[in-house]
Amino acid sequence: MKADEIRKLLHERPFRPFVVHVADGGRLLVKHEDFVALAPSGREMLVYRHDKPDDYEVVDLLSVTRLEVSTRNGTRKSSR
């Protein structure tokens, strides 16, 4: 996964929550752009958990398999 694809989602207006799917089967919900920080190198990102605000996960972008974005009509659209 490329950092530019995630940056594009983070800067979209209006912001739409999305799910980051990783290779080990895990999923991380991004409810707001303030919950994500991308490393300047574009290799990693921090995702703060919405259910536990002080907890975060470090994600290697090479392990991201797809991004799932809610569309305006409530269905989901995947990006690989």
C-alpha positions as CSV (number, residue, x, y, z in Angstrom):
1,M,0.0,0.0,0.0
2,K,1.3,3.4,-0.8
3,A,1.3,6.3,1.7
4,D,-0.2,8.6,-1.0
5,E,-3.4,6.5,-1.1
6,I,-3.8,6.9,2.7
7,R,-2.9,10.6,2.5
8,K,-5.6,11.1,-0.1
9,L,-8.2,9.4,2.1
10,L,-7.1,11.5,5.1
11,H,-7.5,14.8,3.2
12,E,-10.8,14.0,1.5
13,R,-13.6,16.4,2.3
14,P,-15.9,15.5,3.8
15,F,-13.8,12.9,5.6
16,R,-15.2,9.4,5.4
17,P,-14.1,6.7,8.0
18,F,-12.2,3.8,6.6
19,V,-10.8,0.4,7.7
20,V,-7.2,-0.6,7.2
21,H,-6.9,-4.3,6.5
22,V,-3.5,-5.9,7.2
23,A,-1.9,-9.1,6.1
24,D,-2.3,-11.0,9.4
25,G,-6.1,-10.5,9.1
26,G,-6.3,-7.6,11.5
27,R,-8.5,-4.5,10.8
28,L,-8.0,-1.0,12.1
29,L,-10.9,1.5,12.0
30,V,-9.9,5.1,11.2
31,K,-12.8,7.2,12.4
32,H,-11.1,10.6,11.9
33,E,-8.0,11.9,10.3
34,D,-6.6,13.0,13.7
35,F,-6.3,9.3,14.6
36,V,-3.5,8.6,12.1
37,A,0.1,9.8,11.7
38,L,2.2,8.8,8.7
39,A,6.0,8.6,9.0
40,P,7.9,11.0,6.8
41,S,9.4,8.1,5.0
42,G,6.0,6.8,4.1
43,R,6.9,3.3,5.4
44,E,4.9,3.3,8.6
45,M,1.8,4.8,10.2
46,L,0.5,5.1,13.7
47,V,-3.2,4.4,14.1
48,Y,-4.8,5.5,17.4
49,R,-7.6,3.3,18.5
50,H,-11.0,5.0,18.8
51,D,-12.1,2.7,21.6
52,K,-8.9,3.2,23.7
53,P,-7.6,6.7,23.0
54,D,-4.2,6.2,24.6
55,D,-3.5,3.0,22.6
56,Y,-2.1,2.9,19.1
57,E,-0.8,0.4,16.6
58,V,2.3,0.9,14.4
59,V,1.5,-0.4,10.9
60,D,4.1,-1.2,8.3
61,L,2.5,0.0,5.1
62,L,3.8,-3.1,3.2
63,S,1.5,-5.2,5.4
64,V,-1.6,-3.3,4.4
65,T,-3.7,-5.4,2.0
66,R,-6.6,-3.1,1.3
67,L,-8.5,0.0,2.5
68,E,-12.2,-0.2,3.0
69,V,-14.1,3.1,2.7
70,S,-17.7,3.8,3.4
71,T,-19.4,5.4,0.4
72,R,-22.0,8.1,0.7
73,N,-24.9,5.6,0.4
74,G,-23.6,3.4,3.3
75,T,-22.0,0.6,1.2
76,R,-18.3,-0.1,1.3
77,K,-15.7,0.4,-1.4
78,S,-12.4,-1.5,-1.3
79,S,-9.1,-0.2,-2.6
80,R,-6.2,-2.6,-3.2
